[in-house]
Amino acid sequence: MRNIKEQTESIQLSIYCNIICQTLKLHENLSICKMLTFAYLIKQNRFLGGTVYTAKNTQDVIFKGISLLAGDFERFCNSTPYIIKALHILIIKGLVVSENDILSLTTKDLKLDLVYEENNFMKKVIEQSKSMTDRQFMKEVTYNV
């Protein structure tokens, strides 16, 4: 039983390591709290079956993106330790650097297999979230979860 739990944790960590690296490769840098949220949303997006919003949405994009967390508090909280551990692993291995709570890749030449691909809407949400303070972003996340 313990072996299965360890294998499950390893799979979760590898998934989040991949998502974090591909997100930073595409968006160059992102704060830790935004990365926690977006890593979870990117992973969950694969299981939603369809997209609620598309890249054609132009108004309130950040709020629409965060609203995808609605009603998912327990799973979001359960995933947070895996995302934090994945970040820790990437920082310890020197693939990601954290300066003033902003994450970025240490190299642009990182080759990744896209396991969980961002859709165009999520790309838009992440880019627009950069203009929002972390405090305001987390207020919206808390309100929606």
N, CA, C and O atoms as a DFTB+ gen file, in Angstrom:
580 C
 N C O
     1  1       0.820      -1.192       0.000
     2  2       0.000       0.000       0.000
     3  2       0.868       1.262       0.000
     4  3       0.584       2.212      -0.729
     5  1       1.919       1.270       0.812
     6  2       2.795       2.435       0.883
     7  2       3.486       2.674      -0.454
     8  3       3.689       3.822      -0.851
     9  1       3.847       1.600      -1.148
    10  2       4.505       1.709      -2.436
    11  2       3.583       2.390      -3.458
    12  3       4.043       3.202      -4.261
    13  1       2.311       2.070      -3.431
    14  2       1.350       2.681      -4.345
    15  2       1.226       4.175      -4.060
    16  3       1.144       4.981      -4.987
    17  1       1.212       4.544      -2.788
    18  2       1.117       5.950      -2.400
    19  2       2.351       6.713      -2.885
    20  3       2.231       7.834      -3.380
    21  1       3.524       6.118      -2.746
    22  2       4.755       6.756      -3.204
    23  2       4.779       6.878      -4.725
    24  3       5.234       7.890      -5.257
    25  1       4.296       5.861      -5.424
    26  2       4.239       5.919      -6.877
    27  2       3.261       7.001      -7.345
    28  3       3.533       7.717      -8.309
    29  1       2.143       7.110      -6.667
    30  2       1.155       8.129      -7.000
    31  2       1.736       9.529      -6.802
    32  3       1.540      10.418      -7.630
    33  1       2.455       9.709      -5.687
    34  2       3.080      11.004      -5.428
    35  2       4.131      11.312      -6.487
    36  3       4.231      12.454      -6.936
    37  1       4.900      10.340      -6.887
    38  2       5.924      10.543      -7.915
    39  2       5.306      10.982      -9.237
    40  3       5.822      11.874      -9.909
    41  1       4.206      10.352      -9.597
    42  2       3.519      10.717     -10.842
    43  2       2.991      12.142     -10.761
    44  3       3.154      12.926     -11.696
    45  1       2.352      12.476      -9.629
    46  2       1.833      13.833      -9.446
    47  2       2.953      14.867      -9.535
    48  3       2.805      15.894     -10.197
    49  1       4.073      14.592      -8.867
    50  2       5.198      15.525      -8.886
    51  2       5.761      15.695     -10.287
    52  3       6.085      16.811     -10.692
    53  1       5.881      14.604     -11.029
    54  2       6.430      14.712     -12.380
    55  2       5.483      15.485     -13.295
    56  3       5.934      16.249     -14.148
    57  1       4.188      15.295     -13.125
    58  2       3.210      16.052     -13.919
    59  2       3.352      17.538     -13.636
    60  3       3.428      18.346     -14.562
    61  1       3.389      17.902     -12.359
    62  2       3.490      19.320     -12.015
    63  2       4.842      19.916     -12.395
    64  3       4.912      21.086     -12.769
    65  1       5.909      19.136     -12.307
    66  2       7.216      19.627     -12.768
    67  2       7.150      19.976     -14.253
    68  3       7.661      21.012     -14.677
    69  1       6.525      19.116     -15.032
    70  2       6.376      19.356     -16.461
    71  2       5.537      20.598     -16.725
    72  3       5.908      21.430     -17.553
    73  1       4.416      20.733     -16.036
    74  2       3.523      21.882     -16.231
    75  2       4.239      23.179     -15.856
    76  3       4.145      24.169     -16.582
    77  1       4.940      23.181     -14.746
    78  2       5.651      24.382     -14.299
    79  2       6.705      24.789     -15.321
    80  3       6.800      25.961     -15.685
    81  1       7.493      23.831     -15.780
    82  2       8.551      24.138     -16.748
    83  2       7.977      24.631     -18.072
    84  3       8.486      25.595     -18.644
    85  1       6.932      23.986     -18.563
    86  2       6.373      24.425     -19.842
    87  2       5.707      25.796     -19.697
    88  3       5.739      26.592     -20.635
    89  1       5.112      26.081     -18.553
    90  2       4.492      27.392     -18.332
    91  2       5.560      28.480     -18.282
    92  3       5.395      29.540     -18.887
    93  1       6.646      28.227     -17.568
    94  2       7.722      29.214     -17.488
    95  2       8.451      29.381     -18.819
    96  3       8.925      30.470     -19.141
    97  1       8.537      28.315     -19.577
    98  2       9.177      28.414     -20.884
    99  2       8.360      29.307     -21.812
   100  3       8.917      30.078     -22.594
   101  1       7.058      29.201     -21.722
   102  2       6.177      29.977     -22.590
   103  2       6.002      31.421     -22.097
   104  3       5.960      32.351     -22.903
   105  1       5.900      31.606     -20.786
   106  2       5.575      32.925     -20.227
   107  2       6.756      33.619     -19.550
   108  3       6.602      34.724     -19.029
   109  1       7.908      33.000     -19.549
   110  2       9.173      33.522     -19.027
   111  2       9.233      33.657     -17.511
   112  3      10.183      33.161     -16.907
   113  1       8.270      34.302     -16.872
   114  2       8.292      34.394     -15.413
   115  2       6.863      34.528     -14.890
   116  3       5.954      34.984     -15.584
   117  1       6.712      34.110     -13.641
   118  2       5.397      34.114     -13.010
   119  2       5.603      34.038     -11.505
   120  3       6.536      33.390     -11.032
   121  1       4.738      34.694     -10.764
   122  2       4.867      34.643      -9.305
   123  2       4.482      33.260      -8.793
   124  3       3.804      32.494      -9.477
   125  1       4.921      32.962      -7.592
   126  2       4.663      31.649      -7.007
   127  2       3.173      31.400      -6.830
   128  3       2.682      30.324      -7.171
   129  1       2.444      32.384      -6.297
   130  2       1.010      32.161      -6.053
   131  2       0.234      31.992      -7.361
   132  3      -0.720      31.216      -7.417
   133  1       0.628      32.697      -8.391
   134  2      -0.037      32.524      -9.688
   135  2       0.315      31.164     -10.287
   136  3      -0.528      30.512     -10.903
   137  1       1.561      30.745     -10.103
   138  2       1.968      29.437     -10.612
   139  2       1.172      28.324      -9.943
   140  3       0.759      27.377     -10.613
   141  1       0.949      28.420      -8.633
   142  2       0.148      27.416      -7.930
   143  2      -1.224      27.275      -8.574
   144  3      -1.690      26.168      -8.845
   145  1      -1.846      28.391      -8.810
   146  2      -3.194      28.388      -9.374
   147  2      -3.198      27.888     -10.807
   148  3      -3.994      27.017     -11.160
   149  1      -2.321      28.427     -11.630
   150  2      -2.339      28.069     -13.045
   151  2      -1.872      26.636     -13.298
   152  3      -2.381      25.981     -14.208
   153  1      -0.924      26.140     -12.520
   154  2      -0.493      24.745     -12.677
   155  2      -1.687      23.819     -12.430
   156  3      -1.902      22.857     -13.167
   157  1      -2.454      24.121     -11.388
   158  2      -3.628      23.307     -11.090
   159  2      -4.659      23.423     -12.216
   160  3      -5.198      22.410     -12.663
   161  1      -4.934      24.636     -12.676
   162  2      -5.934      24.825     -13.731
   163  2      -5.528      24.154     -15.042
   164  3      -6.370      23.583     -15.736
   165  1      -4.245      24.220     -15.381
   166  2      -3.778      23.579     -16.618
   167  2      -3.976      22.070     -16.528
   168  3      -4.412      21.435     -17.488
   169  1      -3.653      21.504     -15.371
   170  2      -3.838      20.058     -15.195
   171  2      -5.319      19.694     -15.247
   172  3      -5.696      18.728     -15.909
   173  1      -6.150      20.452     -14.560
   174  2      -7.578      20.151     -14.516
   175  2      -8.254      20.369     -15.856
   176  3      -9.242      19.702     -16.161
   177  1      -7.747      21.285     -16.657
   178  2      -8.349      21.597     -17.950
   179  2      -8.435      20.370     -18.849
   180  3      -9.357      20.244     -19.655
   181  1      -7.488      19.488     -18.709
   182  2      -7.479      18.268     -19.525
   183  2      -8.672      17.364     -19.197
   184  3      -9.156      16.628     -20.057
   185  1      -9.142      17.428     -17.944
   186  2     -10.215      16.543     -17.517
   187  2     -11.599      17.167     -17.603
   188  3     -12.598      16.487     -17.365
   189  1     -11.674      18.460     -17.942
   190  2     -12.971      19.123     -18.017
   191  2     -13.782      18.664     -19.220
   192  3     -15.007      18.785     -19.227
   193  1     -13.115      18.144     -20.224
   194  2     -13.823      17.608     -21.376
   195  2     -14.056      18.630     -22.468
   196  3     -13.964      18.288     -23.647
   197  1     -14.344      19.821     -22.135
   198  2     -14.552      20.887     -23.111
   199  2     -14.141      22.195     -22.492
   200  3     -13.891      22.272     -21.289
   201  1     -14.072      23.207     -23.294
   202  2     -13.674      24.493     -22.758
   203  2     -14.901      25.358     -22.541
   204  3     -15.789      25.428     -23.390
   205  1     -14.935      26.006     -21.408
   206  2     -16.021      26.906     -21.081
   207  2     -15.806      28.229     -21.806
   208  3     -16.748      28.834     -22.316
   209  1     -14.547      28.669     -21.842
   210  2     -14.186      29.917     -22.486
   211  2     -13.183      29.636     -23.597
   212  3     -12.465      28.636     -23.576
   213  1     -13.152      30.544     -24.568
   214  2     -12.186      30.416     -25.659
   215  2     -11.321      31.656     -25.708
   216  3     -11.550      32.613     -24.968
   217  1     -10.334      31.639     -26.575
   218  2      -9.434      32.780     -26.722
   219  2     -10.155      33.992     -27.304
   220  3      -9.615      35.098     -27.287
   221  1     -11.359      33.798     -27.815
   222  2     -12.136      34.911     -28.348
   223  2     -12.679      35.802     -27.230
   224  3     -13.047      36.953     -27.469
   225  1     -12.727      35.261     -26.002
   226  2     -13.151      36.079     -24.872
   227  2     -12.114      37.178     -24.645
   228  3     -10.914      36.911     -24.593
   229  1     -12.588      38.403     -24.511
   230  2     -11.658      39.514     -24.336
   231  2     -11.918      40.316     -23.068
   232  3     -11.018      41.013     -22.598
   233  1     -13.097      40.241     -22.511
   234  2     -13.399      41.022     -21.316
   235  2     -13.338      40.143     -20.074
   236  3     -13.795      39.000     -20.078
   237  1     -12.767      40.694     -19.018
   238  2     -12.661      40.006     -17.730
   239  2     -12.024      38.628     -17.860
   240  3     -12.462      37.673     -17.217
   241  1     -11.011      38.527     -18.674
   242  2     -10.376      37.247     -18.961
   243  2      -9.801      36.611     -17.693
   244  3      -9.953      35.409     -17.476
   245  1      -9.148      37.411     -16.868
   246  2      -8.539      36.873     -15.652
   247  2      -9.619      36.303     -14.733
   248  3      -9.468      35.203     -14.200
   249  1     -10.698      37.047     -14.551
   250  2     -11.766      36.616     -13.655
   251  2     -12.472      35.369     -14.192
   252  3     -12.872      34.496     -13.421
   253  1     -12.619      35.291     -15.495
   254  2     -13.211      34.092     -16.105
   255  2     -12.293      32.886     -15.907
   256  3     -12.757      31.782     -15.625
   257  1     -10.994      33.107     -16.059
   258  2     -10.030      32.024     -15.859
   259  2     -10.028      31.512     -14.437
   260  3     -10.024      30.304     -14.200
   261  1     -10.031      32.439     -13.485
   262  2     -10.046      32.049     -12.075
   263  2     -11.360      31.373     -11.710
   264  3     -11.400      30.514     -10.828
   265  1     -12.433      31.762     -12.389
   266  2     -13.741      31.164     -12.078
   267  2     -13.778      29.669     -12.370
   268  3     -14.682      28.974     -11.907
   269  1     -12.816      29.170     -13.126
   270  2     -12.743      27.723     -13.388
   271  2     -12.438      26.935     -12.116
   272  3     -12.586      25.713     -12.087
   273  1     -12.010      27.638     -11.064
   274  2     -11.754      26.996      -9.768
   275  2     -13.029      26.807      -8.951
   276  3     -13.025      26.080      -7.957
   277  1     -14.099      27.442      -9.353
   278  2     -15.334      27.449      -8.561
   279  2     -15.771      26.031      -8.193
   280  3     -15.869      25.150      -9.047
   281  1     -16.028      25.839      -6.915
   282  2     -16.503      24.555      -6.416
   283  2     -15.448      23.471      -6.341
   284  3     -15.777      22.299      -6.152
   285  1     -14.194      23.838      -6.485
   286  2     -13.122      22.839      -6.536
   287  2     -12.122      23.030      -5.396
   288  3     -10.948      22.683      -5.534
   289  1     -12.579      23.573      -4.283
   290  2     -11.701      23.929      -3.165
   291  2     -10.914      22.734      -2.651
   292  3      -9.700      22.831      -2.472
   293  1     -11.571      21.621      -2.411
   294  2     -10.906      20.463      -1.802
   295  2      -9.807      19.903      -2.702
   296  3      -8.706      19.624      -2.227
   297  1     -10.089      19.736      -3.988
   298  2      -9.065      19.204      -4.897
   299  2      -7.920      20.195      -5.091
   300  3      -6.763      19.794      -5.217
   301  1      -8.244      21.491      -5.114
   302  2      -7.203      22.513      -5.222
   303  2      -6.286      22.445      -4.003
   304  3      -5.063      22.489      -4.137
   305  1      -6.877      22.340      -2.821
   306  2      -6.075      22.244      -1.584
   307  2      -5.254      20.960      -1.554
   308  3      -4.115      20.965      -1.087
   309  1      -5.818      19.866      -2.043
   310  2      -5.086      18.594      -2.071
   311  2      -3.923      18.625      -3.063
   312  3      -2.923      17.934      -2.866
   313  1      -4.045      19.412      -4.114
   314  2      -2.997      19.487      -5.131
   315  2      -1.879      20.441      -4.754
   316  3      -0.754      20.295      -5.233
   317  1      -2.169      21.411      -3.908
   318  2      -1.192      22.437      -3.551
   319  2       0.127      21.862      -3.012
   320  3       1.188      22.324      -3.433
   321  1       0.112      20.880      -2.106
   322  2       1.404      20.331      -1.638
   323  2       2.242      19.710      -2.763
   324  3       3.469      19.804      -2.744
   325  1       1.591      19.083      -3.731
   326  2       2.331      18.497      -4.851
   327  2       2.978      19.588      -5.704
   328  3       4.116      19.444      -6.152
   329  1       2.248      20.671      -5.923
   330  2       2.789      21.767      -6.724
   331  2       3.968      22.406      -6.003
   332  3       4.984      22.714      -6.625
   333  1       3.839      22.604      -4.710
   334  2       4.933      23.191      -3.922
   335  2       6.148      22.271      -3.912
   336  3       7.278      22.741      -4.048
   337  1       5.931      20.962      -3.752
   338  2       7.049      20.013      -3.785
   339  2       7.718      20.008      -5.159
   340  3       8.943      19.938      -5.256
   341  1       6.910      20.081      -6.223
   342  2       7.464      20.113      -7.574
   343  2       8.316      21.367      -7.771
   344  3       9.397      21.298      -8.355
   345  1       7.837      22.499      -7.289
   346  2       8.618      23.737      -7.352
   347  2       9.929      23.588      -6.590
   348  3      10.987      23.998      -7.068
   349  1       9.849      23.004      -5.419
   350  2      11.050      22.799      -4.600
   351  2      12.069      21.924      -5.337
   352  3      13.261      22.232      -5.352
   353  1      11.604      20.858      -5.934
   354  2      12.489      19.960      -6.687
   355  2      13.161      20.717      -7.828
   356  3      14.371      20.606      -8.025
   357  1      12.375      21.487      -8.579
   358  2      12.926      22.227      -9.719
   359  2      13.934      23.292      -9.280
   360  3      14.923      23.532      -9.972
   361  1      13.688      23.921      -8.147
   362  2      14.615      24.930      -7.637
   363  2      15.903      24.273      -7.142
   364  3      17.001      24.751      -7.425
   365  1      15.759      23.166      -6.396
   366  2      16.937      22.445      -5.881
   367  2      17.797      21.914      -7.036
   368  3      19.025      21.943      -6.957
   369  1      17.163      21.435      -8.096
   370  2      17.902      20.894      -9.242
   371  2      18.467      21.990     -10.143
   372  3      19.211      21.698     -11.079
   373  1      18.120      23.246      -9.867
   374  2      18.669      24.356     -10.638
   375  2      17.974      24.619     -11.958
   376  3      18.513      25.349     -12.790
   377  1      16.812      24.061     -12.178
   378  2      16.073      24.306     -13.415
   379  2      15.229      25.572     -13.334
   380  3      14.962      26.223     -14.344
   381  1      14.810      25.910     -12.108
   382  2      13.983      27.089     -11.875
   383  2      14.648      27.916     -10.785
   384  3      15.219      27.379      -9.835
   385  1      14.564      29.221     -10.938
   386  2      15.090      30.133      -9.930
   387  2      13.931      30.990      -9.412
   388  3      13.020      31.355     -10.155
   389  1      13.996      31.298      -8.114
   390  2      12.988      32.145      -7.493
   391  2      13.673      33.381      -6.927
   392  3      14.488      33.291      -6.008
   393  1      13.335      34.522      -7.481
   394  2      13.869      35.795      -7.008
   395  2      12.709      36.718      -6.691
   396  3      11.908      37.039      -7.569
   397  1      12.611      37.149      -5.428
   398  2      11.510      38.004      -4.978
   399  2      10.150      37.384      -5.288
   400  3       9.229      38.080      -5.716
   401  1      10.028      36.079      -5.072
   402  2       8.805      35.313      -5.298
   403  2       8.383      35.230      -6.767
   404  3       7.239      34.887      -7.065
   405  1       9.298      35.539      -7.678
   406  2       9.044      35.412      -9.106
   407  2       9.855      34.232      -9.623
   408  3      11.068      34.161      -9.425
   409  1       9.173      33.314     -10.284
   410  2       9.821      32.112     -10.810
   411  2      10.218      32.316     -12.268
   412  3       9.508      32.971     -13.032
   413  1      11.355      31.750     -12.638
   414  2      11.765      31.741     -14.036
   415  2      12.685      30.551     -14.267
   416  3      13.305      30.035     -13.337
   417  1      12.762      30.127     -15.519
   418  2      13.655      29.028     -15.884
   419  2      15.090      29.535     -15.918
   420  3      15.339      30.704     -16.213
   421  1      16.021      28.653     -15.615
   422  2      17.429      29.035     -15.670
   423  2      17.990      28.886     -17.079
   424  3      19.049      29.434     -17.383
   425  1      17.294      28.154     -17.937
   426  2      17.749      27.959     -19.310
   427  2      16.553      27.990     -20.263
   428  3      15.462      27.533     -19.921
   429  1      16.767      28.519     -21.429
   430  2      15.716      28.558     -22.461
   431  2      15.757      27.300     -23.325
   432  3      14.825      27.036     -24.086
   433  1      16.832      26.527     -23.210
   434  2      17.035      25.357     -24.065
   435  2      16.431      24.074     -23.506
   436  3      16.757      22.985     -23.977
   437  1      15.575      24.185     -22.530
   438  2      14.963      23.018     -21.909
   439  2      14.022      22.336     -22.900
   440  3      13.132      22.973     -23.463
   441  1      14.223      21.055     -23.104
   442  2      13.367      20.291     -24.010
   443  2      12.319      19.557     -23.186
   444  3      12.642      18.814     -22.259
   445  1      11.060      19.779     -23.540
   446  2       9.956      19.201     -22.779
   447  2       8.982      18.484     -23.690
   448  3       8.733      18.916     -24.815
   449  1       8.436      17.388     -23.199
   450  2       7.297      16.766     -23.857
   451  2       6.062      17.435     -23.289
   452  3       5.902      17.522     -22.072
   453  1       5.183      17.911     -24.169
   454  2       3.967      18.559     -23.695
   455  2       2.965      17.501     -23.256
   456  3       2.342      16.833     -24.081
   457  1       2.823      17.362     -21.958
   458  2       1.890      16.394     -21.403
   459  2       0.528      17.057     -21.184
   460  3      -0.512      16.494     -21.527
   461  1       0.551      18.243     -20.618
   462  2      -0.655      19.024     -20.359
   463  2      -0.491      20.367     -21.050
   464  3       0.174      21.263     -20.530
   465  1      -1.088      20.502     -22.201
   466  2      -0.896      21.700     -22.998
   467  2      -1.875      22.798     -22.590
   468  3      -3.045      22.532     -22.317
   469  1      -1.383      24.028     -22.552
   470  2      -2.229      25.189     -22.277
   471  2      -3.071      25.483     -23.506
   472  3      -2.571      25.454     -24.631
   473  1      -4.349      25.765     -23.290
   474  2      -5.139      26.223     -24.426
   475  2      -4.926      27.726     -24.590
   476  3      -4.335      28.365     -23.721
   477  1      -5.397      28.286     -25.684
   478  2      -5.167      29.700     -25.972
   479  2      -5.813      30.610     -24.944
   480  3      -5.278      31.674     -24.631
   481  1      -6.954      30.204     -24.420
   482  2      -7.604      31.008     -23.389
   483  2      -6.727      31.098     -22.150
   484  3      -6.554      32.183     -21.595
   485  1      -6.173      29.976     -21.711
   486  2      -5.337      29.971     -20.518
   487  2      -4.063      30.791     -20.741
   488  3      -3.585      31.452     -19.819
   489  1      -3.515      30.754     -21.950
   490  2      -2.350      31.580     -22.270
   491  2      -2.688      33.053     -22.073
   492  3      -1.903      33.818     -21.513
   493  1      -3.864      33.432     -22.540
   494  2      -4.319      34.813     -22.409
   495  2      -4.500      35.199     -20.942
   496  3      -4.120      36.295     -20.528
   497  1      -5.085      34.292     -20.162
   498  2      -5.311      34.544     -18.740
   499  2      -3.986      34.759     -18.022
   500  3      -3.846      35.702     -17.244
   501  1      -3.014      33.892     -18.279
   502  2      -1.721      33.989     -17.610
   503  2      -1.021      35.297     -17.968
   504  3      -0.480      35.974     -17.094
   505  1      -1.031      35.645     -19.232
   506  2      -0.372      36.887     -19.640
   507  2      -1.045      38.112     -19.018
   508  3      -0.361      39.031     -18.566
   509  1      -2.366      38.130     -18.994
   510  2      -3.060      39.279     -18.419
   511  2      -2.946      39.316     -16.898
   512  3      -3.035      40.386     -16.296
   513  1      -2.752      38.165     -16.280
   514  2      -2.625      38.140     -14.819
   515  2      -1.353      38.831     -14.352
   516  3      -1.256      39.236     -13.193
   517  1      -0.389      38.968     -15.233
   518  2       0.869      39.619     -14.872
   519  2       0.653      41.085     -14.503
   520  3       1.467      41.677     -13.794
   521  1      -0.440      41.667     -14.981
   522  2      -0.724      43.064     -14.653
   523  2      -1.455      43.204     -13.308
   524  3      -1.646      44.318     -12.820
   525  1      -1.854      42.100     -12.724
   526  2      -2.579      42.104     -11.449
   527  2      -1.612      41.808     -10.315
   528  3      -0.725      40.967     -10.460
   529  1      -1.772      42.488      -9.192
   530  2      -0.910      42.206      -8.043
   531  2      -1.241      40.820      -7.485
   532  3      -2.348      40.311      -7.657
   533  1      -0.263      40.233      -6.820
   534  2      -0.481      38.915      -6.222
   535  2      -1.583      38.966      -5.169
   536  3      -2.370      38.030      -5.033
   537  1      -1.628      40.048      -4.442
   538  2      -2.653      40.191      -3.398
   539  2      -4.057      40.179      -4.003
   540  3      -4.936      39.464      -3.520
   541  1      -4.269      40.963      -5.050
   542  2      -5.574      40.997      -5.701
   543  2      -5.893      39.651      -6.352
   544  3      -7.030      39.180      -6.303
   545  1      -4.886      39.045      -6.957
   546  2      -5.071      37.747      -7.594
   547  2      -5.535      36.701      -6.570
   548  3      -6.481      35.956      -6.821
   549  1      -4.868      36.656      -5.429
   550  2      -5.224      35.672      -4.406
   551  2      -6.595      35.960      -3.789
   552  3      -7.296      35.028      -3.394
   553  1      -6.984      37.224      -3.701
   554  2      -8.342      37.558      -3.241
   555  2      -9.373      36.962      -4.194
   556  3     -10.379      36.399      -3.762
   557  1      -9.114      37.090      -5.485
   558  2     -10.042      36.539      -6.471
   559  2     -10.071      35.011      -6.424
   560  3     -11.131      34.398      -6.546
   561  1      -8.897      34.404      -6.247
   562  2      -8.829      32.944      -6.141
   563  2      -9.633      32.480      -4.927
   564  3     -10.436      31.552      -5.025
   565  1      -9.414      33.128      -3.787
   566  2     -10.126      32.773      -2.553
   567  2     -11.631      32.955      -2.723
   568  3     -12.414      32.121      -2.267
   569  1     -12.029      34.022      -3.365
   570  2     -13.449      34.295      -3.589
   571  2     -14.082      33.213      -4.463
   572  3     -15.226      32.820      -4.235
   573  1     -13.345      32.737      -5.456
   574  2     -13.904      31.760      -6.401
   575  2     -13.857      30.330      -5.917
   576  3     -14.686      29.514      -6.322
   577  1     -12.911      30.009      -5.063
   578  2     -12.799      28.632      -4.612
   579  2     -13.786      28.414      -3.500
   580  3     -13.872      27.312      -2.958
